[in-house]
Amino acid sequence: MRHVAAFDFDGTMTRRDTLVPFLMRAGGRTRFVQICTQLGLLGARRRVDLRDRDELKVEMIRRLLAGRSESQLRELGRMYARDLVANELDDGVMARLAHHRDAGHEVVIVSASLVYYLDPIAEQFGMQGVIAVEPGVDGDQLTGALTHPNVRAEQKALRLRDWLGQPETGPLDGVDLWAYGNSSGDHALLQLAEHRYWRGRPSSTPAGSQLFIPTRNLP
């Protein structure tokens, strides 16, 4: 039996969103605002569906990061990860993560954020994997595309199943899974788990999930 703990990142392990600040660092605030304005105009002309978060993210990454050096983005991610570890990680959630790790459980981040800063965080805290948004690369140059669809909603469950070596449907075989999430994009991840913990608004706690308040739920 494999014992696995899967953690969402933004709003679950951290106190706030981390993707937008990283994209601002990567592209510069002025360029980021310009692209947001462009996407707003495209939405007004119905060339981009502003209600489709996945489409918006793909288009934002394409416009902001295409042609950039992946090695430079990796280095920027390492520096950003240090800032997040120092200032943004939730101590109570990290204590729960450490409990899983010390119990010999496999620990994996499943997030719609970017691998560039999640990889070094996972390495620092002894986690076994990162399932996150990974831009496509040609040589050392970002193509502007993504290697997989945005890691959100059903994609979280599908990508985790693949990481676990499980089929796309049906119960998990030989896996005891804990899952932690805080938003509607985590529902499919939580539903996959035997042990489900919710870090979002108490009034929005999904059926079958336990509200996770770290100071009260620590082992």
Backbone as a ProteinNet text record, in pm:
[ID]
protein_1_A
[PRIMARY]
MRHVAAFDFDGTMTRRDTLVPFLMRAGGRTRFVQICTQLGLLGARRRVDLRDRDELKVEMIRRLLAGRSESQLRELGRMYARDLVANELDDGVMARLAHHRDAGHEVVIVSASLVYYLDPIAEQFGMQGVIAVEPGVDGDQLTGALTHPNVRAEQKALRLRDWLGQPETGPLDGVDLWAYGNSSGDHALLQLAEHRYWRGRPSSTPAGSQLFIPTRNLP
[TERTIARY]
84.4	0	88.5	65.4	134.9	52.7	119.2	53.9	102.5	7.9	42.4	-38.1	28.5	-37.5	-19	-131.5	-129	-177.5	-95.1	-125.7	-140.6	-254.8	-261.9	-163.3	-127.9	-26.9	-89.7	-136.2	-187.1	-312	-304.7	-418.3	-429.1	-351.7	-349.8	-217.2	-107.9	23.3	66.3	11.4	48.1	-70.4	-43.7	-147	-210.8	-156.6	-208.4	-172.8	-221.2	-184.3	-36.1	30.2	172.5	203.8	110.4	139	150.1	52.5	53.9	179.3	218.1	342.8	464.9	469.2	583.6	582.1	464.3	456.6	496	460.4	502.4	653.7	715.8	861.6	923.8	865.2	923.7	914.1	800.4	779.9	792.4	795.7	795.3	652.4	631.4	495.8	431.7	508.8	452.1	403.9	487.3	450.3	331.7	328.9	218.4	87.3	87.8	-34.4	-75.9	20.6	-11	-82.6	-33.8	-94.4	-232.8	-249.7	-383.7	-481	-434.6	-519	-552.4	-452.4	-476	-579.7	-567.8	-662.9	-803.1	-810.2	-940.6	-1005.4	-925.2	-978.4	-1019.4	-939.8	-975.9	-1104.3	-1122.1	-1244.6	-1365.3	-1347.2	-1456.9	-1496.8	-1399.8	-1427.8	-1464.7	-1474.5	-1511.9	-1411.7	-1286.9	-1181.4	-1115.4	-1135.7	-1091.7	-1207.4	-1234.9	-1341.8	-1286.4	-1323.5	-1270.9	-1321.2	-1423.2	-1473.7	-1395.5	-1315.2	-1238.7	-1100.4	-1083.4	-957.3	-841.1	-866.9	-760.6	-711.8	-806.3	-769	-692.5	-736.6	-668.7	-525.5	-505.1	-369.9	-278.8	-328.1	-248.2	-208.4	-303.4	-275.6	-180.2	-196.8	-106.3	36.3	53.7	187.9	248.7	168.4	220.1	272.4	193.8	231.9	347.4	352.9	451.5	583.8	579.8	700.3	757.2	682.8	734.8	866.6	965.7	1096	1193.3	1145	1233.9	1322.1	1433.6	1525.9	1471.4	1459.1	1409.5	1507.9	1636.4	1733.1	1721.9	1692.7	1673	1547.1	1440.4	1316.2	1336.2	1414.9	1445.1	1520	1614.7	1689.8	1599	1513.6	1417.2	1324.5	1284.2	1199.1	1266.6	1395.7	1467.8	1471.4	1492.7	1494.8	1355.6	1254.5	1116.9	1077.7	1121.6	1092.5	1148.7	1269	1328	1239.7	1185.8	1096.5	969.2	913.7	790.7	814.3	923.9	954.9	970.6	1032	1057.5	932	837.9	729.6	588	564.9	428.6	376.7	461.9	413.5	342.9	231.4	154	220.2	257.2	332.6	254.3	123.2	43.1	33.3	16	7.9	142.7	250	382.7	411.8	356.3	371.9	298.5	178.9	107.3	186	242.4	323.6	442	506.9	620.8	577.4	457.1	405.4	392.4	337.4	326.9	465.2	554.4	689.8	758.2	748	815.2	751.9	624.2	556.8	591.8	674.3	713.7	618.7	524.9	431.7	499.3	457.7	499.9	421.1	489.1	425	443.6	334.5	338.7	255.8	306.1	230.1	152.6	23.9	-59.6	-119.1	-67.6	-95.2	-104.6	-185.5	-194.5	-88.5	4.8	116.4	228	338.7	445.3	553.1	604.8	708.8	835.1	857.9	984.8	1012.7	910.6	935.1	882.9	797.1	750.5	855.6	930.9	1035.7	1136.1	1192	1288	1225.4	1098.1	1030.7	1013	969.8	953.4	1085.5	1191.7	1324.3	1366.5	1343.8	1386.1	1315.6	1187.4	1109.6	1096.1	1177.4	1183	1059	992.3	873.5	916.4	825.9	858.1	817.4	734.3	691.6	625	622.4	550.9	471.9	341.6	254.2	202	249	217.1	227.6	204.1	206.8	351.4	376.4	511.7	509.3	565.5	571.1	656.6	618.8	696.5	828.2	929.4	1064	1120.8	1188.5	1264	1408	1493.7	1628.8	1620.3	1659.4	1646.3	1541.8	1466.3	1372.4	1229.3	1153.2	1013.4	933.6	850.6	771.5	646.2	600.6	475.1	358.4	375.9	271.1	295	199	214.3	231	309.7	330.3	204.7	119.4	-6.7	-111.8	-238.5	-341.3	-319.1	-381.4	-371.7	-407.5	-329.2	-348	-455.8	-578.3	-691.6	-811	-897.7	-1021.1	-988.6	-1054.3	-1035	-891.1	-817.4	-678.2	-593.5	-630.4	-555	-566.9	-687.9	-708.8	-643.5	-657.5	-599.8	-448	-386.9	-240.3	-188.6	-260.4	-217.7	-232.2	-341.8	-357.7	-239.9	-201	-88.1	40.9	63.1	182.6	185.4	67.5	56.8	59.4	53.4	48.1	-86.8	-193.2	-328.9	-406.7	-511.9	-595.8	-671	-724.3	-791.1	-923.4	-982.7	-1109.8	-1104.8	-1202.8	-1212.1	-1139.3	-1158.9	-1092	-941.5	-868.9	-724	-691.6	-595.5	-557.5	-426.4	-431.1	-309.2	-255.3	-340.7	-298.2	-392.5	-337.4	-413.2	-378.8	-476.3	-448.8	-511.3	-429.8	-475.4	-468.1	-567.2	-564.9	-605.3	-538.9	-561.7	-585.4	-696.7	-727.1	-810.5	-831	-901.3	-999.2	-1012.4	-1096.6	-1171.5	-1263.3	-1340.7	-1250.6	-1135	-1040.7	-977.4	-1002.5	-946	-1048.9	-1174	-1278.8	-1248.5	-1204.5	-1177.1	-1061.4	-962.3	-850	-899.3	-983.8	-1035.7	-1121.5	-1202.9	-1291.5	-1214	-1092.1	-1009.4	-956.2	-952.5	-883.6	-977.7	-920.1	-992.2	-1001.2	-896.2	-889	-886.3	-992.1	-1009	-1009.8	-923.8	-913.3	-929.5	-1013.5	-1054.3	-997.8	-926	-866.9	-940.5	-1052	-1126.6	-1229.5	-1326.7	-1431.6	-1510.5	-1534.7	-1611	-1746.4	-1813.1	-1945.1	-1939.9	-1818.6	-1802.6	-1738.2	-1729.9	-1664.4	-1733.6	-1662.7	-1725.7	-1773.6	-1874.7	-1927.8	-1817.3	-1810.6	-1711.7	-1576	-1559.7	-1431.4	-1439.3	-1325.3	-1314.2	-1249.5	-1310.3	-1249.4	-1115.9	-1011.2	-876.3	-831.9	-827.6	-773.5	-642.9	-528.1	-402.2	-378.8	-412.5	-384.3	-469.7	-580.6	-667.9	-651.2	-601.8	-599	-462.2	-364.9	-232.3	-236.1	-161.7	-160.4	-111.1
-119.3	0	125	212.8	341.3	443.2	519.3	626.5	758.5	837.3	956.3	1075.2	1189.6	1315.2	1415	1464.4	1558.3	1694.7	1796.2	1931.1	2026.1	2095.8	2215.6	2317.6	2419	2515.7	2649.7	2726.4	2860.8	2855.6	2922.8	2927.6	2807	2703.7	2585.1	2579.6	2569.9	2576.8	2720.7	2814	2955	3037.2	3162.6	3253	3332.8	3323.9	3405.4	3341.6	3403.8	3362.2	3389.1	3299.3	3317.7	3332.7	3295.5	3294.7	3435.1	3519.6	3654.3	3731.3	3731.2	3801.2	3747.1	3614.3	3559.3	3606	3604.4	3648.9	3795.5	3877.3	4016.9	4028.8	3945.6	3946.8	3902.1	3797.5	3739.3	3833.7	3899.9	3984.8	4132.3	4171	4312.7	4361.5	4448.8	4495.3	4564.8	4648.1	4721.7	4627	4530.1	4434.1	4350.3	4311.6	4231.7	4308.5	4434.8	4516.3	4534	4552.8	4566.5	4442.7	4325.6	4201.5	4183.7	4218.2	4211.1	4300.9	4418.3	4510	4450.7	4391	4327.4	4216	4134.3	4024.5	4076.9	4187.7	4248.1	4296.2	4355.2	4400.6	4283.3	4176.9	4057.1	3995.7	4000.8	3949.9	4032.2	4164.4	4252	4224.8	4182.8	4149.6	4003.2	3930	3788.3	3699	3743.4	3660.5	3573.7	3609.5	3529.8	3524.3	3406.3	3390.9	3425.5	3543	3588.5	3503.7	3422.9	3334.8	3204.3	3176.7	3051.7	3074.7	3037.3	3061.9	2988	2868.5	2791.1	2859.6	2905.3	2973.3	3101.4	3176.7	3300.7	3274.8	3170.2	3140.2	3101.6	3017.5	2976.4	3098	3188.1	3306.2	3401.3	3417.1	3502.6	3448.8	3319.6	3260.5	3271.1	3248.7	3258.7	3399.2	3499.1	3637.4	3686.7	3638.6	3691.3	3616.4	3483.8	3403.3	3343.7	3343	3283.3	3349.5	3265.8	3315	3338.1	3328.3	3349.3	3226.6	3247.1	3138.6	3060.3	2927.9	2848.2	2850.1	2848.3	2849.1	2977.4	3089	3214.5	3208.4	3148.7	3135.1	3041.6	2936	2846	2920.5	3003.6	3078.7	3179.5	3248.4	3339.9	3264.3	3142.5	3060.4	3022.7	2991.7	2957.4	3075.8	3196.5	3314.2	3342	3326.1	3348.5	3245	3121.5	3016.3	3052	3109.4	3148.9	3252.7	3346.8	3448.1	3384.7	3289.4	3223.6	3144.6	3072.1	2993	3084.8	3199.9	3291.4	3364.1	3389.1	3481.6	3431.6	3328.9	3299.3	3160.6	3066.8	2932.6	2932.6	2860.4	2850.9	2750.4	2796.4	2711.3	2586.6	2601.4	2486.9	2381.4	2425.2	2330.3	2262.7	2339.7	2280.2	2179.6	2201.5	2102.2	1973.5	1985.7	1865.6	1794.4	1870.9	1811.3	1735.2	1796.2	1731	1602.3	1601.8	1480.3	1367.1	1398.5	1297	1247.3	1340.6	1303.3	1215.8	1255	1180	1042.5	1028.5	898.9	806.9	857.5	777.8	787	882.4	900	973.7	944.3	1022.9	1153.8	1264	1395.5	1459.2	1511.3	1569.3	1697	1797.7	1920.2	1900.8	1935.9	1931.6	2070.5	2148.5	2291.4	2348.1	2454.3	2528.5	2637.4	2640	2733.4	2672.8	2744.3	2705.4	2620	2525	2436.2	2511.5	2629.2	2698.1	2729.6	2758.8	2782.7	2671	2585.1	2472.7	2362.7	2340.8	2237.3	2261.7	2383.7	2402.8	2394.1	2433	2419.4	2272	2192	2048.1	1983.7	2023.5	1967.3	2005.1	2131	2176.5	2101.3	2067.4	2004.6	1852.7	1795	1650.3	1586.2	1654.1	1597.8	1509.4	1421.1	1325.7	1371.4	1473.8	1510.9	1646.2	1700.8	1824.3	1801.5	1821.8	1819.1	1960.4	2031.5	2173	2216.6	2343.9	2398.6	2406.9	2348.1	2344.6	2393.1	2511.1	2560.3	2470.1	2461.7	2384.9	2453.5	2372.8	2424.7	2364.7	2446.3	2401.9	2444	2347.1	2382.8	2447.1	2572.7	2648.1	2758.7	2755.4	2864.5	2818.9	2896.2	2864	2885.9	2787.8	2795.3	2881.2	2901	2971.9	2878.4	2749.9	2650.2	2584.1	2501.4	2422.8	2276.3	2202.8	2060.9	1979.6	2027.5	1962.5	2070.9	2035	2134.1	2190.1	2306	2368.6	2268.8	2267.9	2170	2223	2205.9	2258.1	2164.4	2156.8	2078.1	1932.5	1877.2	1735.6	1703.3	1801.8	1775.6	1742.9	1797.9	1763.5	1614.6	1563.1	1421.1	1334.7	1372.6	1293.9	1289.6	1405.2	1408.8	1332.2	1340.5	1264.8	1116	1073.9	932.2	884.6	965.7	928.9	919	1013.1	1012.8	888.1	845.2	727	596.5	606.5	486.2	417.6	496.3	444.6	471.5	393.1	421.3	552.5	604.3	734.4	733.9	619.5	609.6	494.8	492.6	384.6	416.9	333.4	354.9	333.8	401.3	383.5	245.7	178.7	43.1	48.6	11.3	5	140.2	243.6	378.6	432.7	475.3	545.2	693.1	774.1	911.5	1012.9	1108.1	1229.9	1344	1433.2	1547.2	1673.4	1784.4	1912.9	2018.5	2091.7	2194.9	2305.7	2412.8	2529.2	2595.5	2542.9	2611.4	2510.7	2561.8	2474.4	2397.4	2451.9	2382.4	2260.8	2240.7	2125.9	2017	2037.4	1941.3	1801.6	1792.7	1661.5	1592.8	1669.7	1614.4	1557.9	1634	1588.7	1463.2	1460.2	1345.4	1217.5	1231.1	1114	1050.5	1128.5	1085.9	1018.6	930.7	870.9	970	1052.6	1149.9	1289.4	1367.3	1494.1	1610	1709.6	1823	1954	2039.8	2163.9	2284.9	2370.8	2492.4	2618.1	2602.7	2718	2766.9	2843.7	2896.2	2781.4	2789.4	2681.7	2656.4	2762.5	2746.6	2674.3	2662.7	2597.5	2460.3	2405.6	2275.9	2168.6	2101.8	1999.4	1880.6	1815.6	1696.4	1592.4	1533.5	1430.1	1481.4	1615	1674	1727.7	1730.4	1783.9	1921.1	2019.3	2151.6	2139.8	2188.5	2177.1	2312.3	2324.9	2442.5	2397.2	2433.8	2372.2	2372.2	2481.7	2486.3	2386.9	2340.9	2246.2	2103.4	2091.4	1960	1894.6	1955.5	1894.1	1760	1661.1	1529.3	1535.9
0	0	0	-98.4	-100.5	-22.1	61.8	136.7	77.3	25.6	-52	-0.8	13.7	50.3	-64	-119.2	-232.1	-184.5	-203.3	-157.7	-276	-281.3	-365.1	-307	-387.1	-339.7	-302.4	-400.6	-373.3	-284.9	-171.1	-80.6	10.4	-15.2	71.2	146.9	75.3	139.5	164.1	85.3	98.5	146.8	179.8	227.2	113.4	-6.9	-117.1	-250.3	-357.2	-492.3	-514.9	-585.2	-613	-760.9	-848.3	-991.4	-1048.2	-1019.3	-1076.2	-1034.5	-906.1	-871.5	-945.7	-967.4	-1041.2	-1186.4	-1248.9	-1388	-1400.9	-1300.2	-1301.9	-1294.7	-1210.6	-1202.6	-1334.2	-1391.5	-1512.7	-1632	-1646.7	-1763.5	-1738.6	-1610.2	-1576.7	-1559.4	-1462	-1431.8	-1551.7	-1622.1	-1734.8	-1843.5	-1879.8	-1982.9	-1938.5	-1811.7	-1759.7	-1771.5	-1732.3	-1741.4	-1887.1	-1976.3	-2119.2	-2171.2	-2132.3	-2180.7	-2120.7	-1994.5	-1934.4	-2010.2	-2049.3	-2126.3	-2262.7	-2327.6	-2457.1	-2446	-2341.6	-2323.8	-2295.9	-2221.9	-2197.5	-2326.5	-2415.7	-2543.9	-2631.8	-2630.8	-2706.7	-2653.8	-2522.4	-2463.6	-2505.1	-2508.6	-2550	-2694.6	-2775	-2915.4	-2934.4	-2822.6	-2820.2	-2893	-2894.9	-2953	-2845.7	-2720.7	-2606.7	-2508.2	-2454.9	-2357	-2218.8	-2167.9	-2039.6	-1923	-1946.7	-1841.2	-1833.7	-1935.3	-1941.5	-1881.1	-1754.7	-1685.8	-1750	-1803.1	-1865.5	-1993.4	-2075.8	-2199.6	-2170.7	-2069.8	-2034.2	-1989.8	-1908.9	-1861.9	-1978.6	-2067.6	-2182.7	-2265.7	-2289.1	-2371	-2299	-2168.9	-2091.5	-2097	-2074.4	-2076.3	-2215.8	-2317.2	-2454.4	-2482.4	-2447.9	-2479.2	-2392.3	-2267.7	-2174.3	-2178.1	-2200.1	-2182.6	-2311.2	-2419.2	-2543.7	-2583.9	-2615.2	-2656.2	-2542.8	-2418.5	-2304.4	-2281.9	-2214.5	-2181.6	-2062.4	-2077.5	-1965.7	-1849.5	-1876	-1767.4	-1685.2	-1749.8	-1676.8	-1591.9	-1646.8	-1570.6	-1451.6	-1468.8	-1357.9	-1247	-1282.7	-1182.6	-1112.6	-1188.5	-1128.4	-1034.1	-1074.2	-990	-859.4	-863	-740.2	-643.1	-697.5	-611.4	-554.7	-637.2	-592.5	-487.1	-505	-407.4	-270.7	-267.2	-138.5	-68.9	-145.4	-87.7	-33	-108.1	-63.7	64.4	70.6	189.8	311.2	292	403.1	449.3	356.3	389.3	368	288	245.1	281.8	317	348.6	483.4	490.6	613.5	707.8	826	918.7	957.9	981.5	1022.1	914.2	788.7	677.8	656.3	670.1	653.9	764.1	883.8	990.7	954.8	894.7	851.1	741.4	648.2	541.4	601.3	700.5	764.1	834.3	891.4	956.1	853.3	735.8	630.5	589.9	568.3	524.4	628.1	755.9	861.5	883.1	843.8	854.1	737	645.2	529.6	413.3	418.3	307.5	192.1	71.8	-43.7	-43.9	-69.1	-68.9	-206.2	-262.6	-396.2	-398.8	-468.1	-494.1	-623.3	-621.1	-741.5	-757.8	-852.7	-853.4	-993.7	-1006.1	-1131.9	-1141	-1045.5	-1051.8	-1138	-1149	-1240.7	-1172.5	-1247.4	-1193.9	-1156.8	-1214.6	-1194.1	-1047.7	-969.8	-827.5	-738.1	-790.1	-709.3	-700.1	-805.3	-802.1	-689.4	-675.6	-566.7	-427.5	-414.8	-285.4	-250.5	-347.4	-323.5	-285.8	-352.4	-320.8	-179.5	-141.3	-9.3	102.9	82.3	188.9	173.1	87.5	77.4	19.5	-73.4	-138.1	-256	-293.9	-399.7	-539	-551.5	-685.8	-692.5	-813.7	-845	-972.6	-964	-1081.2	-1096.5	-1198.4	-1210.4	-1356.3	-1379.3	-1515.2	-1562.8	-1679.6	-1734.9	-1880	-1905.6	-2043.7	-2132.5	-2259.3	-2355.3	-2386.8	-2421.1	-2444.3	-2572.1	-2648.5	-2765.6	-2742.6	-2709.2	-2666.6	-2529.7	-2520.3	-2395.1	-2409.3	-2517.4	-2545.6	-2525.2	-2449.2	-2427.6	-2556.1	-2588.7	-2712.1	-2696.7	-2572.7	-2548.6	-2527.6	-2559.8	-2536.6	-2400.9	-2358.4	-2236.6	-2272.3	-2191.9	-2220.1	-2191.3	-2099.2	-2063.7	-2041.7	-2041.3	-2007.7	-1867.5	-1842.2	-1711	-1601.1	-1493.5	-1386.1	-1290.7	-1333.2	-1257.5	-1277	-1175.5	-1181.9	-1217.3	-1319.6	-1353.3	-1388.2	-1441.4	-1476.9	-1354.3	-1238.7	-1117.2	-1087.3	-1094	-1066.6	-1173.9	-1300.9	-1409.6	-1402	-1375.5	-1369	-1247.9	-1135.7	-1019.2	-1042.9	-1107	-1141.5	-1226.3	-1323.1	-1409.1	-1327.2	-1238.4	-1153.7	-1065.7	-1021.6	-936.8	-1015.7	-1150.1	-1232.4	-1227.2	-1210.3	-1199.5	-1328	-1356.7	-1473.6	-1457.3	-1567.6	-1566.5	-1492.9	-1473.4	-1402.4	-1302.2	-1213.3	-1116.5	-987.6	-885.7	-756.8	-767.7	-678.8	-674.5	-618.8	-680.2	-641	-564	-436.6	-356.8	-315.7	-314.6	-276.3	-170	-57.8	46.2	32.3	-11.4	-52.7	41.7	84.9	152.6	51.5	51.7	-38.6	35.9	1.4	65.6	-42.6	-33	-131.6	-71.5	-150.7	-95.7	-191.7	-314.9	-412.3	-498.7	-579.9	-668.3	-763.6	-796	-882.7	-819.1	-687.2	-615.5	-588.3	-627.1	-593.1	-647	-772.5	-832.2	-761.1	-718.9	-643.2	-510.2	-441.4	-312.8	-328.7	-432.8	-454	-479.9	-528.7	-556.4	-428.5	-320.1	-198.1	-99.3	-19.9	92.3	208.5	224.2	332.8	269.1	288.5	217.2	317.1	291.4	382.4	305.3	358.5	291	364.4	290.3	347.1	303.4	232.6	184.5	284.4	235.1	321.7	383	512.7	577.7	512	467.4	406	272.6	213.9	82.6	93.5	213.4	231.7	148.4	57.8	-26.7	56.6	4.2	71.2	87	205	231.6	273.1	276.5	316.2	458.2	522.8	658	651.5	720.2	727.7	799.9	735.1	791.4	844.9	977	1043.7	1108.5	1053.4	1095.9	1245.6	1314.6	1457.2	1535.1	1474.1	1540.6	1488.1	1365.8	1302.2	1300.2	1365.9	1364.5	1436.6	1387.1	1449.5	1593.3
[MASK]
+++++++++++++++++++++++++++++++++++++++++++++++++++++++++++++++++++++++++++++++++++++++++++++++++++++++++++++++++++++++++++++++++++++++++++++++++++++++++++++++++++++++++++++++++++++++++++++++++++++++++++++++++++++++++++

